[in-house]
Amino acid sequence: MKYILLFLFIINFNAQSQQVISSAGNVHSGNIKVNWTIGEGLVTTQSNASIYITQGFQQPLFISELPIDKELTLELIAYPNPTYDKVLFKGDDEEGMYYIRVVDKLGKILHQSKLPRSELQVEMTNYQNGTYLIEVIKEDSEKKKVFNVVKISN
């Protein structure tokens, strides 16, 4: 009987060890917000000049917006999206040479080419179904735009 109770206690202890059973709360005062969780056994923070890493269950959410320079953005749209055969581009940008790069979600460059504006398209039939990033850069102005394109089967 002792062994059965000991066994049940160990199983119950192991099941509880992966959870935080605690009280929590937060306080706002002007631009300062303090969150807390009581029950985390150990939380440490490591930092250097520009990076903070905090261990624990409660992590802060940081959202920052990057400014977009409209002068360096191509006025193009990619269509159709999703696509099953090719991606075409249309917009107000002028004639010239453009670099195209197709990248998968793992960062592997699948295709690179340099095309005139009149031939600006990407053949997608050789790629698996999934999501790809297509980067288009105008050669002489360095204007660019990145498209998130979904490849589907027909």
C-alpha positions as CSV (number, residue, x, y, z in Angstrom):
1,M,0.0,0.0,0.0
2,K,2.9,2.4,0.8
3,Y,4.4,1.7,-2.6
4,I,1.2,2.5,-4.4
5,L,0.8,5.8,-2.5
6,L,4.4,6.7,-3.2
7,F,4.0,5.9,-6.9
8,L,0.8,8.0,-7.2
9,F,2.6,10.9,-5.3
10,I,5.6,10.8,-7.7
11,I,3.3,10.7,-10.8
12,N,1.3,13.6,-9.5
13,F,4.4,15.6,-8.6
14,N,5.9,15.1,-12.1
15,A,2.6,16.1,-13.8
16,Q,2.5,19.3,-11.7
17,S,6.2,20.3,-12.3
18,Q,5.6,21.6,-15.8
19,Q,2.9,24.1,-14.8
20,V,2.8,27.5,-13.0
21,I,0.1,27.6,-10.4
22,S,0.2,31.2,-9.3
23,S,-1.4,34.5,-8.8
24,A,-0.7,37.3,-11.3
25,G,-1.5,40.9,-11.9
26,N,-0.4,44.2,-13.4
27,V,-0.3,47.9,-12.6
28,H,-0.3,50.9,-15.0
29,S,1.1,54.3,-14.2
30,G,1.7,56.7,-17.0
31,N,4.1,55.1,-19.5
32,I,5.1,52.3,-17.0
33,K,3.4,48.9,-16.8
34,V,4.4,46.3,-14.3
35,N,3.3,42.7,-14.7
36,W,4.0,40.0,-12.1
37,T,3.5,36.3,-11.5
38,I,3.9,34.8,-8.1
39,G,4.9,31.2,-8.3
40,E,7.8,31.1,-10.7
41,G,10.6,29.6,-8.8
42,L,13.5,31.2,-10.6
43,V,13.6,33.9,-13.3
44,T,16.9,35.4,-14.5
45,T,17.7,38.1,-17.0
46,Q,20.9,38.3,-19.1
47,S,21.8,41.4,-21.0
48,N,24.4,43.3,-22.9
49,A,24.4,46.7,-24.5
50,S,21.4,46.0,-26.8
51,I,19.9,42.6,-26.0
52,Y,17.8,41.5,-23.0
53,I,17.0,37.8,-22.5
54,T,14.6,36.8,-19.7
55,Q,13.9,33.2,-18.7
56,G,10.5,32.3,-17.3
57,F,6.9,31.7,-18.2
58,Q,5.8,35.4,-18.4
59,Q,7.5,37.2,-21.2
60,P,7.0,40.8,-22.3
61,L,5.4,41.6,-25.7
62,F,7.3,44.1,-27.7
63,I,5.8,45.5,-30.9
64,S,7.8,48.1,-32.8
65,E,7.0,49.6,-36.2
66,L,9.7,50.2,-38.7
67,P,9.4,53.3,-40.9
68,I,8.8,52.6,-44.6
69,D,10.6,54.9,-47.0
70,K,8.1,55.5,-49.7
71,E,10.8,56.7,-52.1
72,L,12.5,53.3,-52.0
73,T,9.3,51.2,-52.4
74,L,8.3,49.9,-55.8
75,E,4.7,50.6,-56.8
76,L,4.0,47.1,-58.0
77,I,1.4,44.4,-57.2
78,A,1.9,40.7,-57.7
79,Y,-1.0,38.7,-59.1
80,P,-2.6,36.2,-59.0
81,N,-2.0,35.3,-55.4
82,P,-2.4,32.5,-54.7
83,T,-1.1,31.1,-57.9
84,Y,-0.5,27.8,-59.5
85,D,1.6,28.6,-62.6
86,K,3.2,32.1,-62.7
87,V,3.2,35.4,-60.8
88,L,2.8,38.6,-62.9
89,F,3.6,42.1,-61.8
90,K,1.9,45.4,-62.7
91,G,2.2,48.9,-61.4
92,D,3.2,52.5,-62.1
93,D,7.0,51.9,-62.0
94,E,9.0,52.9,-65.1
95,E,10.8,50.7,-67.6
96,G,14.2,49.4,-66.8
97,M,16.0,46.3,-65.5
98,Y,14.8,44.4,-62.4
99,Y,16.3,41.8,-60.2
100,I,14.0,39.0,-59.0
101,R,14.7,36.6,-56.2
102,V,12.5,33.7,-55.0
103,V,13.1,32.5,-51.4
104,D,11.4,29.8,-49.5
105,K,10.4,30.2,-45.8
106,L,13.6,28.6,-44.7
107,G,15.6,31.3,-46.4
108,K,16.9,29.2,-49.3
109,I,17.3,31.2,-52.5
110,L,15.4,29.1,-55.2
111,H,15.7,31.5,-58.2
112,Q,17.5,34.7,-59.1
113,S,17.3,36.6,-62.4
114,K,17.6,40.0,-64.1
115,L,14.7,40.9,-66.4
116,P,13.5,43.9,-68.3
117,R,10.2,45.4,-67.1
118,S,8.3,44.0,-70.1
119,E,9.3,40.4,-69.1
120,L,8.8,40.8,-65.3
121,Q,7.2,37.5,-64.1
122,V,8.1,34.4,-62.1
123,E,7.4,30.8,-63.2
124,M,6.1,28.9,-60.2
125,T,5.2,25.5,-61.8
126,N,8.4,23.8,-60.6
127,Y,7.9,24.7,-56.9
128,Q,6.0,22.7,-54.3
129,N,2.8,24.0,-52.7
130,G,3.6,26.5,-50.0
131,T,4.5,30.1,-49.3
132,Y,7.4,31.9,-51.0
133,L,8.9,35.4,-50.7
134,I,9.5,37.1,-54.0
135,E,11.8,40.2,-53.9
136,V,11.8,42.6,-56.8
137,I,14.5,45.3,-57.0
138,K,14.9,48.0,-59.7
139,E,18.5,48.0,-60.9
140,D,19.4,51.6,-61.0
141,S,17.3,53.1,-58.2
142,E,17.4,50.3,-55.6
143,K,13.7,50.6,-55.1
144,K,12.3,47.3,-54.0
145,K,9.3,45.4,-52.8
146,V,8.9,41.9,-51.2
147,F,5.8,39.8,-51.9
148,N,4.5,36.9,-49.9
149,V,3.1,34.5,-52.6
150,V,1.2,31.3,-52.0
151,K,1.8,28.5,-54.5
152,I,-1.2,26.0,-54.9
153,S,-1.9,23.1,-57.2
154,N,-4.5,23.5,-59.9
